[in-house]
Amino acid sequence: MLSKKERIRNAVEGKKVDQLPYAIWTHLPGIDMDPERLAEETYRFYRKYDTDLIKTMNNGMYAIEDFGCEIDYSQIEKGGVAKLISTPVNSVEDWKLIQKKDLSECKAIQREIYSLKLLLEKVKDEDVPVIFTVFSPFTTANKLCGNRILKDIAEGNTELIHEALQNITDLTVQLVKEVNRIGADGIFFASQMSSCDVTDEKTFEEFGAFYDRQVLEASSGFCDTVHCHGTNIMFSILKDYPVDIFNWHAWESLPDLEEVKTCGKCIMGGLDRRDITDRNLEKIDEQIEACLESFKGVKHILAPGCVIRYPLDEQTLKYIKEKALELSKDRI
């Protein structure tokens, strides 16, 4: 039997796997601000559901804390989202406040790095790949200003925005190189601005993709993943990103299973997280079958398109892997 790391590496490289690789992840509200508890719970989640890949479960706003933002996380446990309470960027002119930072001076990011170190120590003898969650610079910038960056761009004075984006990018590159150095097998690069529901392709190319590529090219991992968040994603742009693994909201957004293969990368996805939350086992069965028909176990990691929302149902989460192994037996 292959180790989990061998299984994922084979999937990335298009080689034969011994069983269908599988991964799931969720938020850890009330835990993810404590690096020790975050590492422990991430490890516990991995062991409980026997995933083939570990995605770190960092809180979704860590990237903006060191730029002076205050965030309320209290609603996540109830199925809500984190809320920005205060930010230094309240006008176009305020983007000049987003200056260059050295990784060593960023307490929030150092908290996440410390948690990663603890997690890597826990799995050092288990040969399972770990990928660290990193947010795209455009995503970070939009969160930082309370989702007003497109309004600021529309005002036309974009020089300060570009300078801020470059400073955010430079810090993110430092982070990526550090997590590679300490042993992460790649990054989970979350792009939340690469949807036509959010902006247009021309704007995304200038303010998003240009900076994304700098970050992605800095990583030396073997399972670097782009997470294309949302519906109506810009597949024509994202498919050419320099990553090993492509993850998107399958069944919620195009491309379909056949088109997504044209990116040439290992595909991580195929499960509709809404059906997982709704415990729709019949739909889950259909999706696993569709994946087996399309990918035939080659360059594929069965996974949801995004985090599984609360409340989690342990029976359903365990069912997915059991069913995947049952349906894929003698077929890959």
Beta strands, then each sheet from edge to edge (+ up, - down):
strand 1: 54-55
strand 2: 70-72
strand 3: 83-86
strand 4: 130-135
strand 5: 186-191
strand 6: 225-228
strand 7: 245-248
strand 8: 266-271
strand 9: 300-304
sheet 1: 1+ 4+ 5+ 6+ 7+ 8+ 9+
sheet 2: 2+ 3-
end
